Amino acid sequence: MGKRIIMSVAVVIVVVSSILGWGVFNQTVWAANSVSNTQVSTSPTLEDTFISSQSPSTNYSKSQYLVTGNHNTFGTTCSFLKFQLPNIPKNAIISSAKISLYQYYNTTNQVTIDIRPINSPWNAATLTWNNKPLVGSSVSNQTVQKPGWYEFYITNLVKSWYNGSENNGVVVQFRDETNATKIFYSNDHLTYEELKPKLTITYSIPEEAPKEYRAYWVDMFHDGAKSPAQVDQLIKDVKRSNANTIFLQIRRRGDAFYSNSIEPKTEDPYLQSGYDPLKDLIQKAHAANPKIQVHAWFAMMPIWNKTTPPKDPNHIFNAHGMTQPSEANWLSKTYTGSYVSGSDYVIDPGHPDAVNYTRDVIKHVARNYDVDGVHMDLVRYMGEDWGYNDISVQRYNRAYDKTGLPQPSDPTWKQWRRDQVSNMVRKIYTAVQTVNPSITVSAATIAWGDGPKTVDDWNQSSTMNSAFQDWKSWLEEGSIDLAVPMNYFREYDANQKSYYEHWIEWQKNNQGKRMTLSGVGVYLNSIQDSVAQIRKAQETSLTGNKLGGISIYSYAVTNKDNASNSEFYQSLSSASAHSQNPVFPSYVSVSELPWKTAPTKGHLSATSNAIDHQLVEVSGPEVRKVYTDGSGDFQLLDLTPGSYNVKIHNKSYNVTIEAGKVSTIILN
C-alpha cells in the first residue's frame, strides 16, 4: 500500500508589485485524470536588483531591468533575486521548482547563464557591488540568446530551503562574464506585469497511507518473548517489517506468563526466572518510535494439556477439574462424557463460575498493565458434541423445562451454547471497558471450511454449528472491538485458495458496528503466497468495503519452506525475490476505532440476585430485552445515552447511560 499520490498541485507564482501576499497565478489540480485551473491574485514576494562593477557603490533596486554580463556603461554585471516562499503542506512532495526570466534585449550572441545560491543575507534596497554577498556553485544553467522566456530549474535548492536551509535567494550570472549583456525584465517594470520574474513550484500532496492493524501473534509455545533479549529482537523484527501491533500470549493453559496475576506462574522452564515478558514488552514497545501496540492474548477455554496435573494446588485444573464435585467442576465434556479435546482440558462457558473467573483474570491484567488491548483466543466450544458440563445442562433444562441430556444436534441446545459463549464475551467486554474504555477488546475467531456468501451459508457454517461462536453477532452488537478470523488456508491448494478468498470477501462486508482483521496463516504457505494473501486482504471488496488490517500467525513460524524468519519480515517491507511490491512498504498507524475515540453510545452492566434466565426489560431512548445469565447478571451494549428504566420481577430501577462509559447497577 504505502503512500499513493492522489493529488498533484502545480502552483505557478507570479510576483508583482501589489499590496497583497503570495498569490497563486495558476493552480492546476489533477485528480481521476481531470484537470481544473484556478487563477488568483499575484503579490510582491520578490526583491530583485542588479549590481555594476563600473558603479560599485550604486544601488539599482528600482530599475525596471535585471542586467547580466558585460555592459558598455555598467561594466561587469549580475542580478540578484530572492523569492519569499509560499506556505505549502508539510507533507508536500516538490517535483519541480523553476525561475522564469524574460530576456527582452534584441541581441544575437549566445551565452551560458548560471543560477547560483547566495550564501549570506542581503537587501535589494542597499545592495551594491561593494557589499555583494558570497555565492555558491551553479545549481542550474541555460543557454540564452534571443528575446523570450528562459527557465532555470532549482528544484533541489528550493527543497533545501523548505527543509530548513536559509533562503538567501539566487544570483543570475554569466559563466563567462566577458560576454555581452543580456537584460531581463525586473519586478519593478512599469508596463509588462506578465513578463516579470516568476518562481514556479510544482508539488504533490501525498495521500496518507490508509491506517491498518499490522499485527503478529507471538505465542508462548515457541521462543519469542521469554527473555529480555528475545523481546529486544521481537521489537526489531516488528519495526523491520513495518508492523505496529503485537498479540502477546500471556495465558497458555490456565497459567500466567506475567508476574502480577491471580493465576499461578507458568511451569514453562524456558521462561527466564523472575522475568515478566508482558511488563518488559509494554515498556519497550511503547518506547519505540513509532510506538508499537501490545495486546494481551489469553487462551480462554483450554486450561491444561498434560497427563500429570499442575504442581500448584490452586491451579484452575486442580481446583475446578473433574476430581471436584459437580458444582465446583468447571470442565466441559462431550455427550459421551469425555473430558479431553485432543490433549486439552477445557472449561465450559455454560458454568457461571468459570465465566466469572476468566473475566476476573482478564480484568486484573487490564487494571494492572498498560495494555493497548486484550485478545481472546479459543473462546468457543470444541465441537458439536461438547458443552455437557453438569451445571450447564441443568441450567438449560430449567430454562426450557426439559430433562436428561439434549442431543448434540438439537437446535435449541445449539443456540443455548452459542448464547453461553456470547455471554462470556459480552461480560468480559464490559468488565474491561469499566477499567479502561480505551482498551481494545478483540477475539481470534473461527473460519472453518469454505467462506459463506449469504447469511444462510453463515448460519449453516461450522463456526455456528460446531464452534458455536457467533462472532458476526458480536460485531453487530458491539461486544468486541475487533474480530480476527483465523483464515488459515494454503494458497497453493486451489480449494483452500478459494475458501480464503470467500472468507475475506464475507468478512469485509459483514463487520457490523466494529472492525475485522484478517488472520493470515503464513506458517502454511511460502513467503510469496503469504504476501499474496496479505495483499488480497488489503484490497477493497466488490461492494467497496475494506478490512481494518492483518494479523500474522505466527511470529515464530513464518513459512512452510524453512526460509529464515528474517527473510519473511524483510519481504513485508522491502522488494524481494518473493514480491517486488511489498505489502507494508512504509509504517502506518493502527486503524482508528471511532466508537472509542469519539463515542456516541454507552453500555450497561448489571448485577442482581435474580435467578438464571430471567427476563429484563429496559426502556428509555431505546427499548431492549435481555435475560439474566447464570450469575443473575446481564449486559447491554451500545445504548443511546439518556435515562433508562430497568424492570425485572415487577421491580423498576433507574439508570443513566453516558457515551463512552459503562454504567453499572446492582439490582436487589
Secondary structure, DSSP 8 states (H G I E B T S, - for coil): ---EEEEEEEEEEEB-SSSS-S--SEEEEEETTEEEEE----B--EEEEEEESSSTT---TT-SEEEEEEETTTEEEEEEEEE------TT-EEEEEEEEEEE-------EEEEEEEB-S---TTT--STT---B---SEEEEE-SSEEEEEE-HHHHHHHHTT-----EEEEESSTTSB-EEEE-TT-SS-GGGS-EEEEEEEEEE-----EEEEEE-SSSSSSSSHHHHHHHHHHHHHTT--EEEEEEESSS-BSSSS-SS-B---TTS-TT--HHHHHHHHHHHSSS--EEEEEEE-SEEE-SSS--SSTTSHHHHSSTTS-GGG--B--BTT----BTTBEEB-TTSHHHHHHHHHHHHHHHHHS--SEEEEES-S-SSTTB---HHHHHHHHHHHT--S---TT-HHHHHHHHHHHHHHHHHHHHHHHHH-TTSEEEEEE---SS--SSHHHHHTSHHHHTS---HHHHHHHTS-SEEEEEE---TTSHHHHHHHHHHHHHHHH--TTSEE-EEEEGGGS-HHHHHHHHHHHHS--TTS---SEEEEE-SS---SS---HHHHHHHHHS--SS-SS-S--S-------HHHHS---EEEEEEES--TT-EEEEESSSEEEEE--TTS-EEEEEE-SEEEEEEETTEEEEEEE-TT-EEEEEE-
